[in-house]
Amino acid sequence: MFHWISTLNMLILAWGLTSRFNRKRHMALMSTAFAIDLLLVLVIEIQRHAVENLATSKLDTFTMVHAGISLTVLILYGVMAYLGIKITKSDTPEIRAKHRHTGMAFVVFKLANYITSFYVTTSI
């Protein structure tokens, strides 16, 4: 089930990226993707006690790397949202460039998160 939701979320993100020139649609899609990812993290924590397993080192190294990537994705979502809000308040080339560069890092980490998730669901 998680893979279907994650795949749908990746499609929403891709649509959001291609809609970057339509601000309202871009913000709605990216906010939706962030909400879905937060809900997935919450459900995984409730069902699998992922944080407790990480804290007690009950997981293999690859799963711990995936968790680090996942945390980075959530942090980058926050940075992207912050910069996006700043753009709506004062659209300067500097803020837009920061948003774009952070977005590039986000895409790399989100893809890594998506790919590694296919392995870790069998190991937790």
C-alpha positions in Angstrom: 0.0 0.0 0.0 2.8 2.4 0.9 4.4 2.0 -2.6 1.1 3.0 -4.3 0.8 6.1 -2.2 4.5 7.0 -2.6 4.1 6.5 -6.4 1.0 8.7 -6.5 3.0 11.3 -4.4 5.9 11.2 -6.9 3.4 11.9 -9.7 1.9 14.8 -7.7 5.5 16.2 -7.2 6.2 15.8 -10.9 3.0 17.7 -11.8 3.9 20.4 -9.2 7.4 20.8 -10.8 6.0 21.1 -14.2 3.4 23.6 -12.9 6.0 26.0 -11.4 4.9 28.8 -13.7 1.4 28.6 -12.4 2.0 29.7 -8.8 -1.3 28.7 -7.3 -1.3 25.2 -8.8 2.4 24.7 -7.9 1.8 25.7 -4.3 -1.3 23.5 -4.0 0.4 20.4 -5.5 3.6 20.8 -3.5 1.6 21.4 -0.2 -0.4 18.3 -1.0 2.7 16.2 -1.6 4.2 17.4 1.7 1.0 16.6 3.6 1.0 13.1 2.1 4.6 12.5 3.0 4.0 13.7 6.6 1.0 11.3 6.8 3.1 8.5 5.5 5.8 9.1 8.1 3.2 9.3 10.8 1.5 6.0 9.8 4.9 4.3 9.5 5.8 5.5 12.9 2.5 4.3 14.4 2.6 0.9 12.7 6.3 0.1 12.8 7.8 2.2 15.6 10.5 3.4 13.2 12.0 6.0 15.5 12.3 3.5 18.4 13.9 1.0 16.1 16.4 3.6 14.9 17.2 4.7 18.4 17.8 1.1 19.6 19.8 0.2 16.5 17.5 -2.7 15.6 17.8 -1.8 11.9 20.4 -2.6 9.2 22.7 0.1 7.8 20.7 0.5 4.6 17.5 1.1 6.5 19.3 3.7 8.6 20.5 5.4 5.5 17.0 5.5 4.2 15.8 7.0 7.4 18.5 9.7 7.1 17.4 10.4 3.5 13.8 10.6 4.7 14.6 13.1 7.4 16.6 15.2 4.9 13.5 15.2 2.6 11.3 16.4 5.4 13.8 19.2 6.2 14.1 20.2 2.6 10.2 20.3 2.3 10.3 22.8 5.2 13.1 24.9 3.6 11.2 24.8 0.2 8.0 25.9 1.9 9.8 28.7 3.7 11.4 30.0 0.6 8.2 29.6 -1.4 6.4 31.7 1.1 9.1 34.3 0.9 8.7 34.4 -2.9 5.0 35.2 -2.5 5.9 38.1 -0.2 8.8 39.5 -2.1 9.8 37.9 -5.3 13.5 38.6 -5.6 16.0 36.8 -7.9 18.0 35.8 -4.9 15.1 34.1 -3.1 14.0 32.5 -6.4 17.5 31.2 -7.0 17.7 29.7 -3.4 14.3 28.1 -3.9 15.4 26.6 -7.3 18.8 25.3 -6.0 17.2 23.8 -2.8 14.6 22.3 -5.1 17.3 20.5 -7.1 18.7 19.0 -3.9 15.2 18.1 -2.8 14.5 16.2 -6.1 17.7 14.2 -5.7 16.9 13.3 -2.1 13.2 12.6 -2.8 14.2 10.2 -5.7 16.7 8.5 -3.3 14.0 8.2 -0.7 11.5 6.7 -3.2 14.0 4.2 -4.5 15.4 3.1 -1.1 11.8 2.7 0.2 11.3 -0.4 -2.0 14.1 -2.2 0.0 13.3 -1.1 3.5 9.7 -2.1 3.6 10.8 -5.7 3.5 13.3 -5.2 6.2 11.4 -3.3 8.9 
